[in-house]
Amino acid sequence: MSTSSNQVNQPLWTRNFILVSLINFQLVLTFYLLVIVIVGFSIAELGATTAQAGLVSGLFIVGTLIGRLLVAKFLVKFGSKVTMLVGLTGFLIFSGFYFLHLEVGALLIVRFLHGFMMGVASTVFGTIIAQIIPATRRGEGIGYYSMSSTLGTAIGPFLAIWLMLHVSYNIIFALSSILAVLCLITALFIQVPQLQQVSSIPDQAHTQNSFLSQYIEKSALPIALIMLVSSLFYSGVLSFINFYAKEIDLVEAASFFFLIYALTILLSRPITGPLMDKKGENIIMYPAFLIMALAFFLLSQANSSGLLLICAGLLGLGYGNIQSICQTIAVKSTSLERMGFATSTYFIFLDAGLGFGPFFLGLALDLISYQQLYLYSAMGTLFCIVLYYVLHGNKVRNMNIA
């Protein structure tokens, strides 16, 4: 009894936990800052088309995806400390390339490599955080750790839109470089634990007799596919909301869009988390898809600051909760030994949607308006309800009936 009590009372807010969360916040903030800024920069400064600008924005996430795929190999070969520092050093180096005002083709390469380094570093930190959180407080700890990402998703776009209105692109790039320096300095103070689970990855992959099983958890694929489609539609907001706001003359309101989005997530998560534990994921997912679809529909009709910010809040309630619940479903879908692979699978598909989405939606914007893009996104989100029912929701219902 005393042993169990000691485990529950193990400290969560250790120095390592705080430092890793702080770096994760800065990485996510930098990512979302540049995702929005780089679209405007590519069009205004480099003469890129909307589709090219979308690709410049999204290729960072594609690089992140590849980094996540390969990081396990790096961890085995070089160890977690070296992999972490190399990832953060590369992240800093490629931050400096934005000052060169490269041609679109060269910028695409920089964006990919910059994203690759973030993928390597952020995945190492995800592995470290899982090791340093007490086993009996893992759900609580990961919940708090994810808040660092939520804050980054709010402050990054907010800063991006505000800074684009008031300062030059070089000052914005300088800020992202300063954040990269702070990440590297902070990482030097982290005591990296021995990551014993990582060393077993090659053996697990070998026993699976499948190349894909080295990177993908099969049981997490259905929910990851749902996340891919949802994030593809959301990428249209992430990359193009600033342009849409200019078109409808709501730029000032748009600067607060992602702040309202993240605030709604922070306020709703203490409610949706326990509700899922008690009633299952379906009670959250079906309403969340409907709310997300409503957000897109209202966004296509937005003609006032108030309505634009209501859309932001609805997206937080909808997509924000879809994102967190899908991650939970992915982790629950497999054994403890394959939990890391399930998490990786979820993020790979999430990154793919956010990464390729801006390019494909940018192509669509050559043919349709922003209003039509968001209207069609609302219809696509309604299709996600059917997709979710077929791939996962119906199984949960049947299990509950049984």
Secondary structure, DSSP 8 states (H G I E B T S, - for coil): -HHHHHHHTS-SS-HHHHHHHHHHHHHHHHHHHHHHHHHHHHHHHH---HHHHHHHHHHHHHHHHHHHHHHHHHHHHH-HHHHHHHHHHHHHHHHGGGGG---HHHHHHHHHHHHHHHHHHHHHHHHHHHHHS-GGGHHHHHHHHHHHHHHHHHHHHHHHHHHHHHS-HHHHHHHHHHHHHHHHHHHTT------HHHHTHHHHHHHHT-SGGGT--GGGHHHHHHHHHHHHHHHHHHHHHHHHHHHTT-HHHHTTHHHHHHHHHHHHHHHHHHHHHHH-THHHHHHHHHHHHHHHHHHHT--SHHHHHHHHHHHIIIIIHHHHHHHHHHHHTS-STTHHHHHHHHHHHHHHHHHHHHHHHHHHTTTS-HHHHHHHHHHHHHHHHHHHIIIIIHHHHHHHH-
